[in-house]
Amino acid sequence: VTGADLTGRIALGGAGFSITADRDDDAAIAVIRAAYDAGIRTFDSARAYAPVGEPLHNELLFRRALAGCDDAVIGTKGGHWRAGTDDWRVDNRAARLRSDVDDSLRALGVDRLPLYYVHRVDLDAVHVEESVQTLDDLRRQGKIDRIGISNVTAEQVRAAAATAPVAAVQNRLSVREVRDAEVLAEAERLGIAVFGYSPLRAAPSAPDLASALPRLAALADDRGVPLERLALRGLLASSPSISLIVGAGRIVTAREGAAAEGEAWDSELDAAYAADRGLS
Ligand SMILES: NC(=O)c1ccc[n+]([C@@H]2O[C@H](COP(=O)([O-])OP(=O)(O)OC[C@H]3O[C@@H](n4cnc5c(N)ncnc54)[C@H](OP(=O)(O)O)[C@@H]3O)[C@@H](O)[C@H]2O)c1
């Protein structure tokens, strides 16, 4: 796997392959390969996506699954790890980020990481400028190609971008509701790509997608297209800066995610989606 360009606006996320107790590496590899075969080229990993005691599990899994796929880009993250079943830690100081980057280089078997994020900016006492400066030093040493920041505010985006060239912001974005409008506007203004994670995950208060997006659901029915696919397409249509990271436990879901990017989008769908999200 090499550091090819970021292509495509749907990425496959890896958290589910490594965090759950009933994980199955062979099944995960089949899903990752199916996503690649369906056209997905960007993959999202992290040190934190791990069984306890195996911090590189997810990166090693992606490496195995994508061996020989030279145009695949595996983005990964550090400064955040799993110390116990329900014990997640954050340390974004320079020493920690440096050793996490070295581990990821080894796990992925590359000389340079194509995209590396500070995973949890918001929970940390270390200012974002300091963490991004560390990643920029590693970028100058040739260990990182592009710098990312995750779980950030608009103010942190501004501060990070003033410190170093930031290529990507990764925050939660939902197909159901408007989130982080300020972060999106700031990233768009600064020419930074936004990777929205968990786009389909339900809030406990609104578990049912069709009742959250009734107008879009009616059109999905009329047109015989899955609502999830239209909802992902609608979120992509809402800003050219947005890409989405989808999770898939099943091959069919990975293929569905890939199909969202190429799905037709028109003004009728756009109006329905905007009205469902309270934007019109
Ligand atoms: N930076 C961060 O702090 C952070 C935090 C959370 C997540 N992430 C990243 O985001 C990735 C995705 O997160 P997520 O798993 O919460 O995302 P998600 O895609 O919103 O939710 C995944 C769930 O939705 C289902 N699903 C996905 N696409 C579907 C479709 N087209 N039709 C029907 N069902 C669909 C999946 O089904 P099946 O399992 O049945 O296939 C799975 O149960 C993670 O793996 C990780 O890479 C990053």
The ligand as an ORCA input file, in Angstrom:
! r2SCAN-3c Opt
* xyz 0 1
  N     -12.415     10.019     14.477
  C     -13.193      9.455     15.369
  O     -13.145      9.784     16.565
  C     -14.171      8.393     14.927
  C     -15.214      8.008     15.790
  C     -16.121      7.033     15.342
  C     -15.962      6.469     14.073
  N     -14.911      6.858     13.271
  C     -14.694      6.220     11.940
  O     -15.906      6.142     11.229
  C     -16.127      4.795     10.829
  C     -17.593      4.537     10.661
  O     -18.258      4.676     11.884
  P     -19.622      3.927     12.158
  O     -19.418      2.458     12.054
  O     -20.172      4.492     13.403
  O     -20.444      4.461     10.867
  P     -21.820      4.266     10.156
  O     -21.497      3.914      8.754
  O     -22.643      5.478     10.365
  O     -22.542      3.077     10.915
  C     -22.254      1.770     10.657
  C     -23.526      0.961     10.814
  O     -24.467      1.386      9.837
  C     -24.718      0.329      8.934
  N     -24.628      0.864      7.563
  C     -23.582      1.547      7.019
  N     -23.844      1.848      5.738
  C     -25.069      1.357      5.457
  C     -25.899      1.344      4.292
  N     -25.496      1.916      3.160
  N     -27.105      0.743      4.364
  C     -27.512      0.149      5.522
  N     -26.779      0.121      6.652
  C     -25.574      0.719      6.628
  C     -23.663     -0.745      9.152
  O     -24.236     -2.011      8.874
  P     -23.558     -3.470      8.930
  O     -22.600     -3.490     10.086
  O     -24.703     -4.389      9.130
  O     -22.836     -3.750      7.644
  C     -23.263     -0.486     10.586
  O     -24.121     -1.210     11.463
  C     -15.405      3.968     11.902
  O     -15.117      2.654     11.482
  C     -14.158      4.806     12.064
  O     -13.256      4.538     11.006
  C     -14.031      7.810     13.676
*
